[in-house]
Amino acid sequence: MNNPFFKVAVVGSGISGAVCASTLARNGVYVTLFESARGPGGRMSQRREKTEDGKELHFDHGAPFFSVSKSELLCLVQEWQSRGFVAEWKEKFGSFDFHTLKFDNIYQEGLRKRYVGVPGMNSICKALCNESGVESKFGVSVGRVEWLDDAKLWSLIGVDGQNLGQFKGLVASDKNIVSPRIAEVTGRLPPLDLKLVPELSAKLHNLAARPCFAVMLAFAEPLSSIPVKDISFKNSKLLSWAYCDSSKPGRSTASERWVLHSTAEYAADIIAQTGLKKPSEITLNKVAEQLFQEFQSTGLNISQPFYKRAHRWGSAFPAVSIAEDEKCLWDKSKRLAICGDFCVSPNVEGAIESGLAAALRLKDSPIPFTAQKPLVRGVPTIARTSSSFKIVASGIKKIKTDKPLGIGGGMNLRDGVDASGRKGTGKGVYQYVDKYGANVDGYSPIYTPEEWSPTGDVYAGGATGLAIWAVTLAGLLAGGVLLVYNTSALAQ
């Protein structure tokens, strides 16, 4: 953080923030990612639970899978597959009607493939947040974000008052950074004051979201009477979805685990009764029992689970899209990007697309970011053939000297090493830094008419140099003649 010139802060490690951070890092930008939770994932996180007898259970209690329709995103997902943390979920899926108590549609595959993270949905975000160039800080909550107008930097302060650093660019992938709704949950104001971004505040002032309760169930025996592994429900006031989490690739099959999702209306009714504060154990137990009973009322011969627990998603599912065309919100003057599924579409594909758009906006901003080719095949690059980034000469006259300017070329190099890890070698590499604003090699095609040849094939050595060249050439020719003579018959 000592050099904010090339650094961007990303707040939130859901799939949108993770994709943005990874894309920026792979294109030469230094990224620091902040996440208040213990690990990455957001709505793609994986829940780890323990039973009373010590058994460990894992549940994808948020987004169970995702699909992609756009070719550029499909290339990215295929690259994730090749790296082993994404796989296709090939099972039977169907819809169940509570009026008829029958499945009205069962199919092997839909119009698009269904993908899952392996061994958990959070594996994707974990891999992206651990890539080179991304410094991830988990368990760190951002309490306040300030814009330093004189320095043109973003300053981040933790909820404990700790200085988290200063950055040239900021990406907010967690809507709680800007949503006033967080005050109802935590009692604290949102970290980013919308007065700093008046052009965006109208869209951000009221980010509508749909609540949901998830119930995690574990069974000792498979629910063999259910013919599918993913069910969407019709005509239920309580249940909207159920899926067999243990049927996905890479999961433990020691027990059969299902996750139930409530309807938004049911969740909103519970929240209206209990408020937005963290729900009590009594409330969670009541919700778990009600949703499980609704699941049993399908008549599908569902046995009693040995584990049952509810989780509340208070605002994880966006109800509106606020930047469908732009894909993210962008303040060019302050280099602030706001991304997430609430910008494009309320699903994983929308979140990925928004994260990529935010990375592109930061690349196009007037910051001297480097834009390198992607390190891994198939990864989206934000490099362009032409760049708006410039290195401006300082106008200082080049120093002429026959003596090296020290091992650092006149610069104060920390530990004698420059930013590229090279040791200073003296005049030949570093003496032009003041003029050209960079560590310019003495053999680069940068010259003045008095000292350098305008091209590599024109000799400009002067009369003295020409005389030396002529004498050298004559000596070589004479030596060659003498050698031929001594080895010929004429010398006998």
VOFI-452731 format. One record per residue (C-alpha): residue number from 1; residue in three letters; x, y, z. Coordinates in Angstrom, 3 decimals. Example, Ala and Ser with C-alpha at 12.3 -4.5 7.8 and 13.67 -1.06 7.14 Angstrom:
1 / ALA / 12.300 / -4.500 / 7.800
2 / SER / 13.670 / -1.060 / 7.140
***
This chain:
1 / MET / 0.000 / 0.000 / 0.000
2 / ASN / 3.000 / 2.288 / 0.097
3 / ASN / 2.659 / 2.876 / -3.643
4 / PRO / -0.981 / 3.668 / -4.439
5 / PHE / -0.050 / 4.754 / -7.957
6 / PHE / -0.775 / 1.310 / -9.376
7 / LYS / -3.223 / -0.019 / -6.781
8 / VAL / -6.954 / -0.596 / -6.836
9 / ALA / -9.124 / -1.620 / -3.886
10 / VAL / -11.941 / -4.111 / -4.451
11 / VAL / -14.514 / -4.341 / -1.665
12 / GLY / -16.430 / -7.617 / -1.634
13 / SER / -15.307 / -11.104 / -2.697
14 / GLY / -18.471 / -12.391 / -4.326
15 / ILE / -18.170 / -13.622 / -7.886
16 / SER / -18.399 / -10.088 / -9.334
17 / GLY / -15.619 / -8.674 / -7.140
18 / ALA / -13.475 / -11.797 / -7.524
19 / VAL / -13.733 / -11.726 / -11.339
20 / CYS / -12.942 / -8.001 / -11.414
21 / ALA / -9.922 / -8.387 / -9.117
22 / SER / -8.574 / -11.380 / -11.031
23 / THR / -9.016 / -9.686 / -14.427
24 / LEU / -7.266 / -6.515 / -13.272
25 / ALA / -4.398 / -8.484 / -11.724
26 / ARG / -3.892 / -10.567 / -14.852
27 / ASN / -3.638 / -7.369 / -16.841
28 / GLY / -0.914 / -5.819 / -14.700
29 / VAL / -2.870 / -3.949 / -12.006
30 / TYR / -2.083 / -4.430 / -8.308
31 / VAL / -5.278 / -5.242 / -6.402
32 / THR / -6.120 / -5.369 / -2.699
33 / LEU / -9.417 / -7.117 / -1.964
34 / PHE / -11.312 / -6.587 / 1.296
35 / GLU / -13.938 / -9.007 / 2.585
36 / SER / -15.706 / -8.800 / 5.945
37 / ALA / -16.466 / -12.548 / 6.001
38 / ARG / -13.950 / -15.269 / 6.847
39 / GLY / -13.719 / -16.378 / 3.237
40 / PRO / -14.776 / -15.466 / -0.291
41 / GLY / -17.964 / -16.259 / -2.143
42 / GLY / -20.801 / -13.968 / -1.106
43 / ARG / -23.997 / -15.662 / -2.292
44 / MET / -21.745 / -18.369 / -3.767
45 / SER / -20.267 / -19.189 / -0.374
46 / GLN / -20.369 / -22.667 / 1.132
47 / ARG / -21.736 / -23.271 / 4.608
48 / ARG / -19.876 / -25.659 / 6.918
49 / GLU / -21.964 / -27.146 / 9.724
50 / LYS / -21.295 / -29.648 / 12.490
51 / THR / -23.770 / -32.094 / 13.943
52 / GLU / -24.049 / -32.851 / 17.638
53 / ASP / -21.952 / -35.996 / 17.201
54 / GLY / -19.200 / -34.076 / 15.392
55 / LYS / -19.992 / -34.850 / 11.746
56 / GLU / -18.985 / -32.097 / 9.340
57 / LEU / -21.473 / -31.148 / 6.637
58 / HIS / -21.078 / -28.775 / 3.707
59 / PHE / -23.893 / -26.945 / 1.915
60 / ASP / -24.041 / -24.577 / -1.057
61 / HIS / -26.857 / -22.662 / 0.597
62 / GLY / -26.884 / -19.719 / -1.812
63 / ALA / -26.574 / -20.091 / -5.573
64 / PRO / -26.650 / -23.856 / -6.280
65 / PHE / -25.372 / -23.609 / -9.879
66 / PHE / -25.021 / -21.147 / -12.755
67 / SER / -25.370 / -21.024 / -16.523
68 / VAL / -23.874 / -18.752 / -19.176
69 / SER / -25.225 / -17.745 / -22.566
70 / LYS / -22.596 / -15.366 / -23.954
71 / SER / -19.612 / -16.758 / -25.844
72 / GLU / -17.008 / -14.611 / -24.096
73 / LEU / -18.242 / -15.768 / -20.695
74 / LEU / -18.378 / -19.375 / -21.869
75 / CYS / -14.676 / -19.173 / -22.773
76 / LEU / -13.955 / -17.995 / -19.241
77 / VAL / -15.981 / -20.831 / -17.692
78 / GLN / -14.239 / -23.373 / -19.920
79 / GLU / -10.889 / -22.066 / -18.692
80 / TRP / -12.122 / -22.566 / -15.115
81 / GLN / -13.116 / -26.107 / -16.046
82 / SER / -9.624 / -26.790 / -17.395
83 / ARG / -8.192 / -25.623 / -14.083
84 / GLY / -10.380 / -28.067 / -12.185
85 / PHE / -12.554 / -25.824 / -9.998
86 / VAL / -15.683 / -25.863 / -12.193
87 / ALA / -17.642 / -28.864 / -13.504
88 / GLU / -20.933 / -29.474 / -15.261
89 / TRP / -23.821 / -30.704 / -13.117
90 / LYS / -25.501 / -33.478 / -15.124
91 / GLU / -28.673 / -34.576 / -13.361
92 / LYS / -32.409 / -34.684 / -13.910
93 / PHE / -34.312 / -31.515 / -13.090
94 / GLY / -38.027 / -30.844 / -12.849
95 / SER / -40.907 / -28.690 / -11.628
96 / PHE / -43.533 / -29.727 / -9.082
97 / ASP / -47.074 / -28.333 / -8.846
98 / PHE / -48.568 / -28.182 / -5.334
99 / HIS / -52.104 / -28.035 / -6.785
100 / THR / -51.819 / -31.399 / -8.515
101 / LEU / -49.083 / -32.790 / -6.245
102 / LYS / -47.308 / -34.020 / -9.365
103 / PHE / -44.229 / -33.281 / -11.409
104 / ASP / -45.369 / -31.573 / -14.584
105 / ASN / -41.963 / -31.467 / -16.241
106 / ILE / -38.847 / -33.632 / -15.896
107 / TYR / -35.819 / -33.155 / -18.118
108 / GLN / -32.207 / -34.251 / -18.232
109 / GLU / -30.736 / -30.951 / -19.411
110 / GLY / -32.186 / -27.536 / -20.085
111 / LEU / -31.352 / -25.182 / -22.917
112 / ARG / -28.088 / -24.276 / -21.178
113 / LYS / -25.585 / -26.340 / -19.243
114 / ARG / -25.507 / -26.011 / -15.474
115 / TYR / -22.119 / -25.433 / -13.883
116 / VAL / -20.994 / -25.738 / -10.271
117 / GLY / -17.846 / -24.944 / -8.364
118 / VAL / -15.763 / -27.919 / -7.235
119 / PRO / -15.667 / -29.024 / -4.467
120 / GLY / -17.960 / -26.121 / -3.469
121 / MET / -19.533 / -23.118 / -5.164
122 / ASN / -17.057 / -20.883 / -3.341
123 / SER / -14.127 / -22.696 / -5.024
124 / ILE / -14.381 / -20.300 / -7.981
125 / CYS / -14.015 / -17.180 / -5.854
126 / LYS / -11.272 / -18.842 / -3.797
127 / ALA / -9.200 / -19.530 / -6.905
128 / LEU / -9.664 / -16.019 / -8.314
129 / CYS / -8.890 / -14.291 / -5.011
130 / ASN / -5.660 / -16.279 / -4.631
131 / GLU / -4.208 / -15.374 / -8.009
132 / SER / -0.909 / -13.547 / -8.348
133 / GLY / -1.373 / -9.799 / -8.099
134 / VAL / -4.413 / -10.033 / -5.793
135 / GLU / -3.829 / -9.419 / -2.087
136 / SER / -6.936 / -10.732 / -0.317
137 / LYS / -7.789 / -9.608 / 3.210
138 / PHE / -10.605 / -11.635 / 4.765
139 / GLY / -12.283 / -10.754 / 8.031
140 / VAL / -11.623 / -7.065 / 7.352
141 / SER / -14.690 / -4.810 / 7.325
142 / VAL / -14.489 / -1.434 / 5.617
143 / GLY / -16.164 / 1.113 / 7.888
144 / ARG / -15.587 / 4.297 / 5.930
145 / VAL / -14.494 / 5.285 / 2.433
146 / GLU / -13.138 / 8.782 / 1.842
147 / TRP / -12.134 / 10.647 / -1.306
148 / LEU / -8.932 / 12.697 / -0.899
149 / ASP / -9.531 / 15.401 / -3.474
150 / ASP / -6.042 / 16.958 / -3.306
151 / ALA / -4.265 / 13.627 / -3.797
152 / LYS / -6.993 / 12.157 / -6.055
153 / LEU / -6.949 / 8.969 / -3.982
154 / TRP / -9.464 / 6.778 / -2.199
155 / SER / -8.783 / 6.219 / 1.498
156 / LEU / -10.264 / 3.174 / 3.239
157 / ILE / -10.757 / 2.959 / 7.004
158 / GLY / -11.799 / -0.196 / 8.870
159 / VAL / -14.726 / -0.391 / 11.290
160 / ASP / -12.119 / -0.400 / 14.074
161 / GLY / -10.614 / 2.866 / 12.815
162 / GLN / -7.585 / 1.181 / 11.231
163 / ASN / -6.136 / 2.812 / 8.123
164 / LEU / -6.520 / 0.224 / 5.344
165 / GLY / -4.606 / 2.181 / 2.714
166 / GLN / -4.981 / 4.625 / -0.147
167 / PHE / -5.783 / 3.632 / -3.715
168 / LYS / -6.031 / 5.176 / -7.154
169 / GLY / -9.177 / 3.226 / -7.991
170 / LEU / -12.046 / 1.677 / -6.057
171 / VAL / -14.431 / -1.152 / -6.942
172 / ALA / -17.503 / -1.692 / -4.757
173 / SER / -18.923 / -5.126 / -5.545
174 / ASP / -20.851 / -5.349 / -2.286
175 / LYS / -24.002 / -3.234 / -2.440
176 / ASN / -23.885 / -2.795 / 1.340
177 / ILE / -21.009 / -0.364 / 0.763
178 / VAL / -23.515 / 2.127 / -0.640
179 / SER / -26.962 / 0.889 / 0.429
180 / PRO / -28.636 / 2.874 / 3.242
181 / ARG / -30.353 / -0.376 / 4.216
182 / ILE / -27.217 / -1.507 / 6.049
183 / ALA / -27.977 / 1.030 / 8.785
184 / GLU / -31.126 / -0.936 / 9.675
185 / VAL / -29.066 / -4.110 / 10.079
186 / THR / -25.849 / -2.897 / 11.721
187 / GLY / -26.762 / 0.543 / 13.064
188 / ARG / -23.869 / 2.020 / 11.050
189 / LEU / -24.053 / 4.295 / 8.028
190 / PRO / -22.929 / 2.793 / 4.698
191 / PRO / -19.156 / 3.212 / 4.222
192 / LEU / -19.509 / 5.200 / 0.982
193 / ASP / -21.383 / 8.492 / 1.274
194 / LEU / -23.521 / 8.884 / -1.842
195 / LYS / -22.861 / 12.645 / -1.742
196 / LEU / -19.411 / 11.801 / -3.147
197 / VAL / -21.024 / 10.404 / -6.301
198 / PRO / -24.096 / 12.584 / -6.963
199 / GLU / -24.399 / 11.341 / -10.555
200 / LEU / -24.868 / 7.775 / -9.319
201 / SER / -26.793 / 8.371 / -6.100
202 / ALA / -30.248 / 8.261 / -7.707
203 / LYS / -29.715 / 4.683 / -8.893
204 / LEU / -28.076 / 3.588 / -5.644
205 / HIS / -30.409 / 5.234 / -3.159
206 / ASN / -32.885 / 2.366 / -3.003
207 / LEU / -31.488 / -0.969 / -4.170
208 / ALA / -34.540 / -3.188 / -3.938
209 / ALA / -33.843 / -6.812 / -3.017
210 / ARG / -35.831 / -9.982 / -2.405
211 / PRO / -35.213 / -11.843 / 0.859
212 / CYS / -35.018 / -15.617 / 1.131
213 / PHE / -34.628 / -18.267 / 3.793
214 / ALA / -32.523 / -21.345 / 3.028
215 / VAL / -32.979 / -24.556 / 5.006
216 / MET / -30.150 / -27.105 / 5.047
217 / LEU / -31.168 / -30.755 / 5.486
218 / ALA / -29.050 / -33.901 / 5.869
219 / PHE / -30.489 / -37.423 / 5.560
220 / ALA / -28.912 / -40.715 / 6.536
221 / GLU / -30.469 / -42.464 / 3.526
222 / PRO / -31.089 / -41.225 / -0.036
223 / LEU / -34.536 / -39.814 / -0.845
224 / SER / -35.059 / -42.388 / -3.563
225 / SER / -38.721 / -41.492 / -4.121
226 / ILE / -37.737 / -38.140 / -5.625
227 / PRO / -37.015 / -38.658 / -9.349
228 / VAL / -34.971 / -35.463 / -9.803
229 / LYS / -32.148 / -33.630 / -8.028
230 / ASP / -33.385 / -30.080 / -8.568
231 / ILE / -37.026 / -29.007 / -8.107
232 / SER / -38.725 / -25.706 / -8.816
233 / PHE / -42.096 / -25.423 / -7.059
234 / LYS / -45.370 / -23.975 / -8.337
235 / ASN / -48.349 / -22.807 / -6.294
236 / SER / -46.641 / -22.886 / -2.901
237 / LYS / -46.651 / -19.876 / -0.602
238 / LEU / -43.633 / -21.179 / 1.277
239 / LEU / -41.308 / -23.104 / -1.048
240 / SER / -39.776 / -21.937 / -4.316
241 / TRP / -36.899 / -24.358 / -4.812
242 / ALA / -35.185 / -27.521 / -3.562
243 / TYR / -32.018 / -29.234 / -4.729
244 / CYS / -29.862 / -32.178 / -3.731
245 / ASP / -26.529 / -30.571 / -2.904
246 / SER / -24.692 / -33.873 / -2.440
247 / SER / -25.483 / -34.936 / -6.038
248 / LYS / -23.152 / -32.300 / -7.473
249 / PRO / -19.624 / -33.213 / -8.691
250 / GLY / -16.899 / -33.329 / -6.067
251 / ARG / -19.248 / -33.521 / -3.072
252 / SER / -19.161 / -36.013 / -0.231
253 / THR / -21.769 / -38.754 / -0.494
254 / ALA / -21.527 / -39.846 / 3.135
255 / SER / -25.039 / -38.407 / 3.570
256 / GLU / -27.703 / -37.009 / 1.266
257 / ARG / -27.982 / -33.248 / 1.659
258 / TRP / -30.784 / -31.060 / 0.374
259 / VAL / -31.285 / -27.285 / 0.473
260 / LEU / -34.720 / -25.634 / 0.434
261 / HIS / -35.319 / -22.023 / -0.617
262 / SER / -38.374 / -20.132 / 0.562
263 / THR / -40.492 / -17.787 / -1.523
264 / ALA / -39.661 / -14.078 / -1.277
265 / GLU / -43.164 / -13.408 / 0.086
266 / TYR / -42.741 / -15.858 / 2.960
267 / ALA / -39.328 / -14.406 / 3.865
268 / ALA / -40.645 / -10.834 / 3.711
269 / ASP / -43.488 / -11.766 / 6.045
270 / ILE / -41.084 / -13.261 / 8.617
271 / ILE / -38.807 / -10.203 / 8.403
272 / ALA / -41.810 / -7.900 / 8.862
273 / GLN / -42.507 / -9.713 / 12.134
274 / THR / -38.931 / -9.986 / 13.432
275 / GLY / -37.083 / -7.037 / 11.829
276 / LEU / -33.818 / -6.898 / 9.889
277 / LYS / -31.574 / -7.630 / 12.829
278 / LYS / -29.886 / -11.028 / 13.000
279 / PRO / -32.685 / -13.588 / 13.464
280 / SER / -32.880 / -15.465 / 16.734
281 / GLU / -32.493 / -19.222 / 17.071
282 / ILE / -36.213 / -19.441 / 17.838
283 / THR / -37.034 / -17.734 / 14.535
284 / LEU / -34.601 / -19.885 / 12.552
285 / ASN / -35.918 / -23.108 / 14.093
286 / LYS / -39.499 / -22.074 / 13.325
287 / VAL / -38.618 / -21.316 / 9.688
288 / ALA / -36.714 / -24.590 / 9.282
289 / GLU / -39.644 / -26.619 / 10.580
290 / GLN / -42.264 / -24.815 / 8.465
291 / LEU / -40.310 / -25.172 / 5.218
292 / PHE / -39.492 / -28.813 / 5.887
293 / GLN / -43.154 / -29.593 / 6.562
294 / GLU / -44.047 / -27.977 / 3.244
295 / PHE / -41.408 / -30.171 / 1.589
296 / GLN / -42.941 / -33.258 / 3.197
297 / SER / -46.421 / -32.248 / 2.061
298 / THR / -45.416 / -33.052 / -1.532
299 / GLY / -46.232 / -36.661 / -0.680
300 / LEU / -42.809 / -37.799 / -1.928
301 / ASN / -42.095 / -40.014 / 1.114
302 / ILE / -39.473 / -37.743 / 2.676
303 / SER / -37.944 / -39.125 / 5.874
304 / GLN / -36.833 / -37.144 / 8.908
305 / PRO / -33.382 / -35.539 / 8.530
306 / PHE / -30.678 / -35.940 / 11.161
307 / TYR / -29.671 / -32.320 / 10.598
308 / LYS / -31.853 / -29.277 / 9.936
309 / ARG / -30.946 / -25.594 / 10.061
310 / ALA / -32.167 / -22.343 / 8.487
311 / HIS / -30.203 / -19.364 / 7.181
312 / ARG / -31.567 / -15.967 / 6.208
313 / TRP / -30.502 / -14.172 / 3.036
314 / GLY / -31.806 / -10.713 / 3.880
315 / SER / -31.010 / -8.923 / 0.622
316 / ALA / -28.922 / -11.264 / -1.482
317 / PHE / -31.317 / -11.516 / -4.426
318 / PRO / -31.674 / -8.192 / -6.312
319 / ALA / -35.166 / -7.231 / -7.436
320 / VAL / -34.056 / -4.723 / -10.083
321 / SER / -31.195 / -4.176 / -12.533
322 / ILE / -29.812 / -0.645 / -12.417
323 / ALA / -27.236 / -0.696 / -15.241
324 / GLU / -28.299 / -3.239 / -17.852
325 / ASP / -26.675 / -1.357 / -20.734
326 / GLU / -23.513 / -0.113 / -18.984
327 / LYS / -23.064 / -3.377 / -17.004
328 / CYS / -21.665 / -1.410 / -14.050
329 / LEU / -21.869 / 2.076 / -12.556
330 / TRP / -18.833 / 4.250 / -13.224
331 / ASP / -17.591 / 7.611 / -11.962
332 / LYS / -14.712 / 8.506 / -14.260
333 / SER / -13.514 / 11.545 / -12.318
334 / LYS / -13.022 / 9.535 / -9.123
335 / ARG / -12.253 / 6.165 / -10.749
336 / LEU / -15.058 / 4.415 / -8.867
337 / ALA / -16.759 / 1.320 / -10.279
338 / ILE / -19.804 / -0.307 / -8.687
339 / CYS / -20.559 / -3.804 / -9.946
340 / GLY / -22.655 / -6.836 / -9.099
341 / ASP / -25.657 / -8.849 / -10.199
342 / PHE / -27.865 / -5.894 / -9.226
343 / CYS / -26.347 / -4.019 / -12.169
344 / VAL / -27.050 / -6.510 / -14.983
345 / SER / -29.249 / -9.462 / -14.013
346 / PRO / -30.002 / -11.256 / -10.726
347 / ASN / -27.843 / -14.315 / -11.368
348 / VAL / -24.230 / -15.453 / -11.435
349 / GLU / -23.809 / -14.712 / -15.149
350 / GLY / -24.915 / -11.115 / -14.581
351 / ALA / -22.460 / -10.741 / -11.707
352 / ILE / -19.561 / -12.069 / -13.810
353 / GLU / -20.422 / -9.740 / -16.691
354 / SER / -20.603 / -6.749 / -14.364
355 / GLY / -17.224 / -7.572 / -12.775
356 / LEU / -15.567 / -7.747 / -16.195
357 / ALA / -17.135 / -4.401 / -17.172
358 / ALA / -15.790 / -2.747 / -14.010
359 / ALA / -12.278 / -4.020 / -14.781
360 / LEU / -12.500 / -2.574 / -18.289
361 / ARG / -13.604 / 0.838 / -16.979
362 / LEU / -10.615 / 0.999 / -14.658
363 / LYS / -8.279 / -0.001 / -17.460
364 / ASP / -9.614 / 2.798 / -19.652
365 / SER / -9.317 / 5.395 / -16.891
366 / PRO / -6.343 / 7.804 / -16.982
367 / ILE / -4.161 / 5.785 / -14.591
368 / PRO / -0.733 / 4.476 / -15.669
369 / PHE / -1.793 / 0.846 / -15.389
370 / THR / 0.147 / -1.685 / -17.416
371 / ALA / -1.980 / -3.869 / -19.644
372 / GLN / -0.287 / -7.198 / -20.169
373 / LYS / -1.431 / -10.283 / -21.997
374 / PRO / -3.360 / -12.772 / -19.845
375 / LEU / -1.168 / -15.279 / -18.041
376 / VAL / -3.497 / -18.210 / -18.705
377 / ARG / -5.082 / -19.117 / -21.980
378 / GLY / -8.767 / -18.306 / -22.249
379 / VAL / -8.712 / -15.553 / -19.615
380 / PRO / -10.320 / -12.280 / -20.768
381 / THR / -7.737 / -9.585 / -21.358
382 / ILE / -8.370 / -5.887 / -21.058
383 / ALA / -5.205 / -5.136 / -23.018
384 / ARG / -5.612 / -3.043 / -26.162
385 / THR / -3.361 / -2.591 / -29.197
386 / SER / -3.320 / 1.130 / -28.543
387 / SER / -3.264 / 2.748 / -25.139
388 / SER / -4.195 / 6.138 / -23.771
389 / PHE / -1.515 / 5.870 / -21.080
390 / LYS / 1.477 / 8.148 / -21.587
391 / ILE / 4.902 / 8.705 / -20.060
392 / VAL / 5.584 / 12.432 / -20.117
393 / ALA / 9.157 / 13.725 / -20.315
394 / SER / 10.181 / 16.098 / -17.567
395 / GLY / 12.092 / 18.379 / -19.929
396 / ILE / 15.319 / 18.160 / -17.926
397 / LYS / 18.399 / 18.201 / -20.121
398 / LYS / 20.167 / 14.874 / -20.384
399 / ILE / 23.313 / 14.612 / -18.368
400 / LYS / 26.527 / 14.118 / -20.327
401 / THR / 29.312 / 12.422 / -18.437
402 / ASP / 32.026 / 9.871 / -19.003
403 / LYS / 31.545 / 8.632 / -15.445
404 / PRO / 28.683 / 6.426 / -14.301
405 / LEU / 26.101 / 8.107 / -12.102
406 / GLY / 26.563 / 5.497 / -9.395
407 / ILE / 25.005 / 2.037 / -9.411
408 / GLY / 21.545 / 3.602 / -9.433
409 / GLY / 22.129 / 6.080 / -12.235
410 / GLY / 21.617 / 8.960 / -9.848
411 / MET / 18.457 / 7.492 / -8.333
412 / ASN / 17.896 / 6.426 / -4.755
413 / LEU / 17.028 / 2.749 / -5.207
414 / ARG / 15.771 / 0.816 / -2.205
415 / ASP / 18.193 / -2.044 / -1.543
416 / GLY / 19.840 / -1.152 / -4.879
417 / VAL / 16.946 / -2.739 / -6.828
418 / ASP / 14.434 / -0.989 / -9.082
419 / ALA / 10.694 / -1.737 / -9.369
420 / SER / 11.405 / -4.509 / -11.878
421 / GLY / 13.798 / -6.278 / -9.541
422 / ARG / 16.915 / -5.280 / -11.533
423 / LYS / 20.100 / -4.101 / -9.859
424 / GLY / 21.378 / -0.727 / -10.966
425 / THR / 24.471 / -1.002 / -13.195
426 / GLY / 25.380 / 2.622 / -13.721
427 / LYS / 25.298 / 5.082 / -16.599
428 / GLY / 24.223 / 2.662 / -19.333
429 / VAL / 20.750 / 1.929 / -17.945
430 / TYR / 19.611 / 4.663 / -15.613
431 / GLN / 21.043 / 8.010 / -16.675
432 / TYR / 18.007 / 9.037 / -18.752
433 / VAL / 15.358 / 8.616 / -16.045
434 / ASP / 14.945 / 12.357 / -15.425
435 / LYS / 14.365 / 13.131 / -19.079
436 / TYR / 12.112 / 10.266 / -20.110
437 / GLY / 10.324 / 9.495 / -16.844
438 / ALA / 11.353 / 5.843 / -16.867
439 / ASN / 14.348 / 3.537 / -16.532
440 / VAL / 15.462 / 3.739 / -20.160
441 / ASP / 18.193 / 1.421 / -21.353
442 / GLY / 21.126 / 3.220 / -22.971
443 / TYR / 20.788 / 0.980 / -26.034
444 / SER / 17.147 / 1.889 / -26.651
445 / PRO / 16.377 / 3.920 / -29.846
446 / ILE / 16.323 / 7.194 / -27.918
447 / TYR / 19.020 / 9.667 / -28.959
448 / THR / 20.073 / 13.238 / -29.655
449 / PRO / 21.674 / 14.142 / -33.017
450 / GLU / 25.035 / 14.850 / -31.334
451 / GLU / 25.340 / 11.447 / -29.686
452 / TRP / 23.203 / 8.843 / -31.410
453 / SER / 22.639 / 7.526 / -34.887
454 / PRO / 19.048 / 8.189 / -36.081
455 / THR / 18.833 / 4.565 / -37.230
456 / GLY / 20.760 / 1.413 / -36.580
457 / ASP / 22.375 / 1.333 / -40.069
458 / VAL / 23.963 / 4.804 / -40.240
459 / TYR / 27.484 / 5.348 / -38.928
460 / ALA / 28.042 / 8.627 / -37.084
461 / GLY / 31.489 / 8.208 / -35.563
462 / GLY / 33.060 / 11.381 / -36.970
463 / ALA / 36.518 / 11.799 / -38.610
464 / THR / 38.377 / 10.233 / -35.715
465 / GLY / 36.140 / 7.233 / -35.674
466 / LEU / 36.471 / 6.844 / -39.445
467 / ALA / 40.286 / 6.908 / -39.226
468 / ILE / 40.232 / 4.240 / -36.513
469 / TRP / 37.907 / 2.135 / -38.627
470 / ALA / 40.182 / 2.487 / -41.698
471 / VAL / 43.352 / 1.540 / -39.793
472 / THR / 41.615 / -1.449 / -38.230
473 / LEU / 40.309 / -2.647 / -41.581
474 / ALA / 43.736 / -2.232 / -43.245
475 / GLY / 45.377 / -4.212 / -40.438
476 / LEU / 42.884 / -7.042 / -40.794
477 / LEU / 43.409 / -7.181 / -44.569
478 / ALA / 47.195 / -7.167 / -44.211
479 / GLY / 47.053 / -9.923 / -41.638
480 / GLY / 44.885 / -11.968 / -43.946
481 / VAL / 47.286 / -11.562 / -46.885
482 / LEU / 50.246 / -12.554 / -44.705
483 / LEU / 48.414 / -15.646 / -43.483
484 / VAL / 47.607 / -16.753 / -47.032
485 / TYR / 51.191 / -16.172 / -48.148
486 / ASN / 52.725 / -18.128 / -45.247
487 / THR / 50.545 / -21.143 / -45.958
488 / SER / 51.032 / -21.171 / -49.729
489 / ALA / 53.762 / -22.558 / -52.033
490 / LEU / 55.169 / -19.065 / -52.505
491 / ALA / 56.635 / -19.156 / -49.005
492 / GLN / 58.643 / -22.384 / -49.726
***
